[in-house]
């Protein structure tokens, strides 16, 4: 999976809103997944964009499908779009910034 420029900017922007600098964030690609760790946090946030193609039942046309798989705080969650990923990333930042 390739991390898009807009996605990177969203991640850094959210971290900045929690008084974290760009240097506090580490993004590492492991087995196609983007793993985000923050200095001082005990857990990490991981996501993966899965793309597929499916034949629709009604009109027999090929449809491009995309969703994101998240893994953080022992939870595995599937969300439909990038906005949901940033929502969960913000929740993860909020829960970890209060514990660190």
Order of alpha helices (4+ residues) and beta strands (2+ residues): alpha-beta-beta-beta-beta-beta-alpha
